[in-house]
Amino acid sequence: MDKSDNTLIRPAEAADVEAIFHIRTSVKENHLSREQMADMGITPDVIKETIAAGPCAWLAEVDDSPVAFAMIDVEGGCVFAAFVSPEFEGRGLGSKLMAEAEAGLFSANETIWLETDGKSRAYGFYMRLGWKPVSTYENGDVRLEKKRPQTGK
């Protein structure tokens, strides 16, 4: 059965903020609680304002239920977040969301970046998508970069 038949990738809206927080707090790897996110300045109001400011977040739905999301910082040129609910991993949702995120970032940036734990499954996922490590931090996080694909113009 083709799992993509019941999958929709769409721009996130302010009404999706609770679903985004639910997905973010459901992950096993790189888990953060709502309280931890609030301590970092990541609150529902901040995410609503960010989404309202421009196309910067996408949501993946399966059977009309939100199960994954990605967010970018266009001005900063980075992928801010990309998370898939554990029970929906391995269905290609992360790859589809990253394609949207990368396109959004490449619309304004020649080189884009993200950071992730060098020992995480996410690290391997990003490497498979063509991201390249450029530096490693003392805490084990790795900065990955990707250059805009050259067009044959």
N, C-alpha and C positions, 0 to 999 in steps of 0.2 A: 504494500500500500504506500502510495506517495504521501508522505507526511506534509508536504508543502501545500496540498490542496486545502487544508483547513488552517493555513498560516497566513497572517497579514502583518506586514511591516509598514508602519505609518508614523508620521510625525507625532510626537507627544504633545499633549495639551495640558493646560493647568489642571484640568479635572483628573489627570492621570497621576498626580503627585503621590497620592496615597498608595497606588499600585506600585509606583517606582520605589517607595520606601519599603513596601512589603517584599518586593523582589530583592532589594539590596540587603535587607536583614535576614533573608532566607538562605543566603549562600553559606557554604561550609568553609571555603577557602577565602581568606581576606574578609572574614566576617566583621561587621561593625554593628553595634546596637544603635538605636535611635539616639540614645544619650551620648554615645561616643561621637556620633556624627554632629549632634548639636554642639558638643564641645569644640568641634572643628569648624563650626560656623555653617554646617550643612543642615538647614532646617527646611520644613515644607514651604515657608514663605520665601526663602531664598531660591529654592528650586522653581517655584511658581514664577517669580520675577525673572529668573534666567530664561525659562521657557517662553515667557511673554515677550522677551526682548528680541527673539529671533529664532530661526530654525537651528536648534542646537541639540535636540534630543529625539530619539526614535524609540518606538515601543514595538515589541513583537507580541502578537496575540495568536493563541491557538484556540480554536473553537470559541472565539470572542472573549477569551480570558487573557489578560496581560501576563506574560511569563518571562520577559527579558527586556532589557533596555540598554541604550548607549547614549552617552552625553559627551559633547565636545565643547571646547573653549576655542572658538574660531580665532579670536584676536590673539590668544596665546599659542595657537597652532597645536593644541594637544587634545588627546582623548582623555576626558576627565573621568569617565566611568563606562564600564561595559560588564554587565552581569546577566546571567541566565539562571532562573530557578533550577535547583538541583534536579528535579524530576523531568526537566525538559532539556537537559544537556545532551549533546551528541546528535541533535537534529538539524544542525546547520544554522540555527538561529543566530549564534554569535557571529558567524561569518557574514550572514546577511546584514546584521546590524553594523558590523565593522565596515562593510562596503559603503553603507550610507554615511557613516561617520567620516571615513576617509574622503569620500567625495565632497562632503561639506567642508572639511579642512583644506583639501587641495584647491577648492574654489578661491581661497585667499592666501594660501601658503605654498611655497616651493618644497619645504621640508616640514614634516609633522613629527610629533613625538608623543611618547607616553612613558610611564614608569610602572614597573611591576616587580614583584619578588622574583629574583633569579632562580629560585628553587620551586616556583609555583607551576601548576599546570597551565596557567595563563601564559607564562613565559613561552612554553612550547607552542601554544596556540598562536601567539603573535609571530613567532619565528616561522611557522608554517604559512602565515599570511604574508611573509616577505619583509617583516620588520627586522632591523639590524641593531645589535647592541652597540652602543657608543661609549657608555661609561657605567661603572659599578660603584655604588655607594657603600660606606662602611656598614650600613644596616642590612646589606644584601640585596637592596633594590637595584634594578638595572634600568637605565634610560635606553629606550629603543627609539630609533628614528626610521622614517621611510621618506624617500624622495618622490616627488610627483612623477608619474610615468611620462616618458617623452612621447609626444605624438608625432606621427609621420607627416607633418604639414610641410 
